[in-house]
């Protein structure tokens, strides 16, 4: 009897301790980048606490005891100054390996129902065909807060969409801007900026998507600053600092060229993530060769990176639409000289495999731009909106570049980019899903469809 009572007390104590640890978890864990031997794990606590990540090889755990094979990171003490965020760059991992992990706060594991798993990328080069993979994409994630939102119908809704994305089990997710919406009470103070990010990241419905999908992000106007904000926004270095705190990208511009732009590779695909705000000229400035959306330094970086890339697909991600030539919305169409410079460069240098993805519009569509008879058509797949208010009349906007059947403006949605096939025979399938996880539209394109005629037989990659 005494033994049973002691066991019951021990169980109750363990459970109460575990739940107490959960009270210390504000949001996450969330995965950042994944490389072949290193990944990033992000955690936020509710107050100062000691955080550690315990991790182990999932396959080895089938035949060996976890405590024998598990490793634990060096502890990080979260602080109020750092918004109670801990970021772990976990290195010296095996390539192409799935690891299960748990979060320890003040030495105790937190309780969770969603799987906690990260995976390193495979060292496939010179050894095998490139691995197939799926990238989820989306933009415009508004999370309502009644006390500071505009009166009327809440602008954010259908938060269950994040569970629908998680259910598709993508390998990674690309956040294409407006990943939070800074309000009037936020964008002119450091505390306000951090509050907005903390409020959005803490959304209950978002949590299942965070711990087992690797996340990469760029911004657009609403997570950069006020609506339609440009390079003149006074707090842009503060919002850049906050963005770095809340996302685990592998890089953020250069030391002398700040911003959220970077490049990363997944399997055999190169992703070029652009910063369309930090260097952006005011939209109403006269459109001349000096008017810029991404700035001269970033443009040169992009040209150099595209020139050296051997990837069969070169995905250029931008917060604003790139190819749309109709309307006066916040797109590259307001910067025609610079857009022409980029497209002319791609054409002149016969760069194969380029496809644009974008956000911002609060509706989804694909645009196609035919260049000339010797070059392949350029595509821009816009995915919007995740939870922000919908631009329901978007389907009625005149746009001759729109691919028939690709527009969706009446429901929240997200996209999947599925890369598959053997080396030299790769295919990209683009899919649009609604907030219930139903397939709305799909479009497939072979790597050979994105080659100029002069390179149709080019098999260098």
PASE-550372 format. One line per field, with one value per residue (C-alpha): residue in one letter; x, y, z; residue number from 1. Coordinates in steps of 0.25 Angstrom, whole numbers, plus 5000, padded with zeros to 4 digits. Layout:
residues N
code: [A  ...]
u: [X  ...]
v: [Y  ...]
w: [Z  ...]
pos: [NUM  ...]
END
This chain:
residues 461
code: [X  X  X  X  X  X  X  X  X  X  X  X  X  X  X  X  X  X  X  X  X  X  X  X  X  X  X  X  X  X  X  X  X  X  X  X  X  X  X  X  X  X  X  X  X  X  X  X  X  X  X  X  X  X  X  X  X  X  X  X  X  X  X  X  X  X  X  X  X  X  X  X  X  X  X  X  X  X  X  X  X  X  X  X  X  X  X  X  X  X  X  X  X  X  X  X  X  X  X  X  X  X  X  X  X  X  X  X  X  X  X  X  X  X  X  X  X  X  X  X  X  X  X  X  X  X  X  X  X  X  X  X  X  X  X  X  X  X  X  X  X  X  X  X  X  X  X  X  X  X  X  X  X  X  X  X  X  X  X  X  X  X  X  X  X  X  X  X  X  X  X  X  X  X  X  X  X  X  X  X  X  X  X  X  X  X  X  X  X  X  X  X  X  X  X  X  X  X  X  X  X  X  X  X  X  X  X  X  X  X  X  X  X  X  X  X  X  X  X  X  X  X  X  X  X  X  X  X  X  X  X  X  X  X  X  X  X  X  X  X  X  X  X  X  X  X  X  X  X  X  X  X  X  X  X  X  X  X  X  X  X  X  X  X  X  X  X  X  X  X  X  X  X  X  X  X  X  X  X  X  X  X  X  X  X  X  X  X  X  X  X  X  X  X  X  X  X  X  X  X  X  X  X  X  X  X  X  X  X  X  X  X  X  X  X  X  X  X  X  X  X  X  X  X  X  X  X  X  X  X  X  X  X  X  X  X  X  X  X  X  X  X  X  X  X  X  X  X  X  X  X  X  X  X  X  X  X  X  X  X  X  X  X  X  X  X  X  X  X  X  X  X  X  X  X  X  X  X  X  X  X  X  X  X  X  X  X  X  X  X  X  X  X  X  X  X  X  X  X  X  X  X  X  X  X  X  X  X  X  X  X  X  X  X  X  X  X  X  X  X  X  X  X  X  X  X  X  X  X  X  X  X  X  X  X  X  X  X  X  X  X  X  X  X  X  X  X  X  X  X  X  X  X  X  X  X  X  X  X  X  X]
u: [5000  5011  5018  5005  5004  5018  5017  5004  5011  5023  5014  5006  5019  5025  5012  5011  5026  5024  5012  5019  5030  5019  5015  5029  5028  5023  5024  5031  5040  5041  5051  5060  5070  5075  5088  5095  5101  5095  5080  5075  5064  5057  5050  5043  5040  5030  5041  5056  5059  5070  5067  5073  5070  5072  5073  5075  5076  5062  5067  5077  5067  5059  5070  5077  5073  5070  5078  5090  5090  5084  5092  5088  5092  5099  5088  5084  5078  5067  5066  5056  5065  5065  5050  5053  5057  5067  5073  5081  5091  5092  5104  5113  5101  5100  5095  5082  5077  5064  5066  5055  5057  5051  5052  5057  5053  5060  5065  5051  5044  5032  5020  5016  5006  5012  5024  5037  5047  5057  5065  5078  5080  5085  5099  5094  5104  5113  5105  5091  5079  5075  5064  5050  5044  5032  5033  5020  5019  5009  5008  4999  4998  4989  4986  4975  4976  4963  4969  4977  4971  4961  4947  4938  4939  4953  4963  4969  4962  4963  4975  4973  4980  4993  4989  4985  4999  5005  4997  5003  5016  5025  5040  5041  5032  5035  5029  5027  5025  5014  5017  5012  5004  5010  4999  4999  5003  5015  5023  5029  5035  5044  5034  5023  5030  5034  5020  5014  5024  5022  5006  5006  5017  5009  4996  4991  4987  5001  5009  5007  5014  5026  5034  5036  5036  5048  5045  5051  5045  5046  5037  5028  5022  5014  5025  5035  5027  5015  5006  5014  5026  5039  5054  5050  5044  5052  5051  5055  5068  5059  5049  5061  5067  5053  5052  5066  5061  5049  5053  5065  5070  5084  5088  5083  5089  5104  5111  5111  5098  5088  5074  5067  5072  5079  5081  5080  5080  5070  5074  5077  5069  5074  5065  5068  5061  5059  5058  5048  5046  5060  5065  5051  5049  5036  5025  5020  5034  5036  5040  5054  5067  5070  5057  5059  5052  5063  5075  5088  5096  5085  5083  5098  5097  5085  5092  5104  5097  5088  5100  5108  5096  5095  5082  5071  5061  5065  5053  5054  5045  5040  5029  5024  5019  5030  5023  5009  5009  4995  4989  4997  4998  5011  5019  5031  5022  5025  5039  5039  5054  5059  5050  5055  5069  5067  5059  5069  5080  5074  5071  5084  5092  5083  5080  5072  5062  5057  5043  5038  5029  5022  5012  5005  4992  4982  4979  4986  4989  5000  5006  5013  5022  5026  5040  5043  5043  5057  5055  5046  5034  5035  5025  5022  5013  5007  5002  4993  4986  4988  4979  4978  4966  4963  4963  4951  4950  4964  4958  4952  4964  4968  4982  4985  4997  4989  4990  4975  4969  4980  4973  4967  4961  4950  4957  4970  4980  4994  5003  5012  5024  5027  5041  5042  5049  5063  5075  5074  5059  5054  5039  5033  5018  5011  4998  4989  4981  4969  4969  4962  4974  4966  4974  4969  4979  4992  5002  5014  5026  5039  5053  5054  5042  5051  5063  5066  5067  5082  5082  5072  5082  5090  5092  5103  5095]
v: [5000  5010  5006  5009  5022  5026  5023  5031  5043  5041  5041  5053  5061  5057  5062  5075  5077  5075  5084  5094  5093  5095  5108  5113  5111  5123  5117  5107  5099  5103  5098  5108  5104  5090  5087  5074  5074  5085  5090  5101  5100  5112  5113  5124  5124  5132  5137  5135  5120  5110  5103  5091  5082  5067  5059  5045  5038  5032  5020  5016  5018  5006  4997  5005  5012  5027  5031  5024  5030  5044  5057  5070  5084  5094  5101  5115  5125  5133  5147  5158  5167  5155  5154  5140  5134  5122  5119  5106  5103  5088  5083  5071  5063  5051  5055  5050  5046  5048  5052  5052  5063  5069  5082  5083  5096  5097  5083  5077  5072  5079  5071  5071  5064  5068  5060  5067  5063  5070  5064  5068  5068  5056  5056  5051  5058  5048  5037  5036  5044  5056  5054  5057  5068  5077  5091  5098  5113  5124  5139  5148  5142  5152  5148  5157  5165  5172  5182  5189  5184  5193  5192  5182  5168  5162  5163  5150  5136  5121  5119  5104  5105  5103  5089  5086  5090  5082  5070  5070  5067  5077  5076  5091  5104  5117  5129  5139  5152  5159  5147  5157  5170  5181  5191  5206  5203  5194  5200  5212  5205  5193  5188  5189  5181  5170  5169  5167  5156  5149  5150  5144  5133  5129  5126  5112  5107  5110  5102  5088  5094  5099  5087  5077  5086  5094  5109  5120  5134  5147  5159  5169  5182  5178  5170  5181  5193  5201  5198  5200  5204  5207  5210  5222  5215  5220  5207  5197  5193  5190  5181  5175  5171  5166  5157  5151  5148  5141  5133  5123  5127  5122  5137  5151  5159  5163  5171  5183  5181  5178  5171  5158  5153  5140  5127  5113  5100  5088  5075  5080  5093  5107  5117  5132  5139  5154  5166  5175  5186  5190  5197  5200  5214  5221  5215  5229  5233  5235  5222  5224  5215  5220  5215  5202  5191  5182  5192  5191  5183  5172  5172  5170  5158  5152  5153  5147  5136  5132  5132  5122  5113  5099  5096  5091  5099  5113  5118  5133  5137  5151  5158  5166  5160  5161  5158  5165  5176  5181  5190  5199  5189  5188  5180  5180  5187  5200  5198  5195  5199  5190  5178  5179  5179  5166  5159  5164  5159  5145  5145  5150  5140  5129  5125  5113  5108  5122  5122  5133  5131  5143  5147  5160  5160  5154  5144  5134  5133  5129  5139  5135  5144  5140  5146  5142  5129  5125  5126  5119  5126  5132  5128  5135  5127  5136  5129  5138  5139  5129  5136  5151  5157  5153  5161  5155  5163  5159  5148  5160  5168  5168  5161  5155  5148  5140  5125  5121  5114  5118  5129  5127  5139  5134  5125  5125  5116  5111  5105  5093  5092  5077  5074  5060  5051  5046  5054  5061  5058  5067  5072  5082  5081  5093  5091  5101  5096  5103  5104  5091  5084  5081  5082  5094  5094  5088  5091  5083  5087  5079  5084  5084  5094  5104  5104  5113  5106  5107  5099  5088  5077  5083  5073  5079  5079]
w: [5000  5004  4990  4982  4990  4987  4973  4971  4978  4969  4956  4961  4964  4950  4943  4951  4948  4933  4932  4939  4929  4918  4925  4922  4907  4899  4885  4877  4876  4862  4852  4843  4832  4830  4824  4822  4836  4843  4846  4854  4865  4871  4884  4892  4907  4915  4924  4927  4927  4923  4910  4904  4892  4894  4881  4875  4862  4860  4853  4864  4874  4869  4874  4884  4897  4895  4907  4902  4888  4891  4891  4898  4894  4903  4910  4906  4917  4911  4915  4914  4905  4895  4896  4903  4890  4889  4876  4875  4863  4865  4857  4854  4850  4840  4826  4821  4835  4843  4858  4868  4879  4891  4898  4912  4920  4933  4932  4930  4917  4912  4908  4894  4884  4871  4866  4869  4857  4849  4837  4831  4816  4808  4802  4789  4779  4771  4778  4774  4768  4775  4786  4783  4793  4795  4799  4805  4801  4806  4810  4817  4831  4839  4854  4859  4873  4876  4885  4874  4861  4853  4857  4849  4844  4848  4837  4841  4840  4837  4845  4844  4830  4838  4842  4828  4823  4834  4830  4816  4822  4814  4816  4817  4817  4810  4816  4805  4813  4822  4831  4842  4841  4849  4854  4856  4871  4867  4856  4863  4875  4878  4889  4879  4868  4877  4883  4869  4866  4879  4878  4864  4867  4879  4871  4876  4862  4857  4867  4860  4847  4854  4860  4849  4836  4833  4831  4822  4821  4814  4817  4810  4815  4827  4834  4830  4834  4830  4818  4805  4813  4806  4809  4816  4828  4840  4848  4837  4845  4857  4849  4842  4856  4860  4847  4850  4864  4859  4847  4846  4832  4828  4825  4824  4813  4815  4826  4817  4810  4821  4818  4818  4804  4803  4795  4800  4793  4796  4788  4774  4774  4777  4784  4783  4794  4791  4800  4793  4804  4810  4797  4791  4785  4788  4779  4774  4770  4755  4748  4743  4742  4757  4763  4770  4777  4781  4780  4772  4782  4783  4768  4766  4776  4769  4756  4761  4768  4756  4747  4756  4759  4752  4758  4748  4755  4760  4769  4771  4783  4785  4794  4782  4769  4758  4744  4746  4736  4739  4750  4759  4771  4779  4769  4760  4750  4757  4755  4740  4737  4748  4745  4730  4734  4742  4731  4720  4728  4729  4714  4710  4719  4715  4729  4730  4740  4746  4752  4761  4773  4781  4791  4795  4786  4796  4784  4777  4762  4752  4742  4729  4721  4707  4704  4690  4681  4685  4700  4710  4716  4730  4741  4754  4764  4774  4787  4796  4806  4817  4828  4824  4818  4804  4791  4786  4773  4769  4760  4752  4750  4735  4734  4720  4726  4736  4733  4732  4744  4753  4761  4774  4782  4790  4800  4808  4802  4801  4791  4790  4781  4778  4772  4766  4756  4753  4750  4737  4737  4748  4749  4757  4761  4767  4775  4781  4793  4801  4816  4817  4810  4797  4784  4776  4764  4759  4748  4744  4737  4733  4734  4719  4718  4725  4716  4704  4691  4691  4704  4701  4701  4712  4723  4732  4745]
pos: [1  2  3  4  5  6  7  8  9  10  11  12  13  14  15  16  17  18  19  20  21  22  23  24  25  26  27  28  29  30  31  32  33  34  35  36  37  38  39  40  41  42  43  44  45  46  47  48  49  50  51  52  53  54  55  56  57  58  59  60  61  62  63  64  65  66  67  68  69  70  71  72  73  74  75  76  77  78  79  80  81  82  83  84  85  86  87  88  89  90  91  92  93  94  95  96  97  98  99  100  101  102  103  104  105  106  107  108  109  110  111  112  113  114  115  116  117  118  119  120  121  122  123  124  125  126  127  128  129  130  131  132  133  134  135  136  137  138  139  140  141  142  143  144  145  146  147  148  149  150  151  152  153  154  155  156  157  158  159  160  161  162  163  164  165  166  167  168  169  170  171  172  173  174  175  176  177  178  179  180  181  182  183  184  185  186  187  188  189  190  191  192  193  194  195  196  197  198  199  200  201  202  203  204  205  206  207  208  209  210  211  212  213  214  215  216  217  218  219  220  221  222  223  224  225  226  227  228  229  230  231  232  233  234  235  236  237  238  239  240  241  242  243  244  245  246  247  248  249  250  251  252  253  254  255  256  257  258  259  260  261  262  263  264  265  266  267  268  269  270  271  272  273  274  275  276  277  278  279  280  281  282  283  284  285  286  287  288  289  290  291  292  293  294  295  296  297  298  299  300  301  302  303  304  305  306  307  308  309  310  311  312  313  314  315  316  317  318  319  320  321  322  323  324  325  326  327  328  329  330  331  332  333  334  335  336  337  338  339  340  341  342  343  344  345  346  347  348  349  350  351  352  353  354  355  356  357  358  359  360  361  362  363  364  365  366  367  368  369  370  371  372  373  374  375  376  377  378  379  380  381  382  383  384  385  386  387  388  389  390  391  392  393  394  395  396  397  398  399  400  401  402  403  404  405  406  407  408  409  410  411  412  413  414  415  416  417  418  419  420  421  422  423  424  425  426  427  428  429  430  431  432  433  434  435  436  437  438  439  440  441  442  443  444  445  446  447  448  449  450  451  452  453  454  455  456  457  458  459  460  461]
END
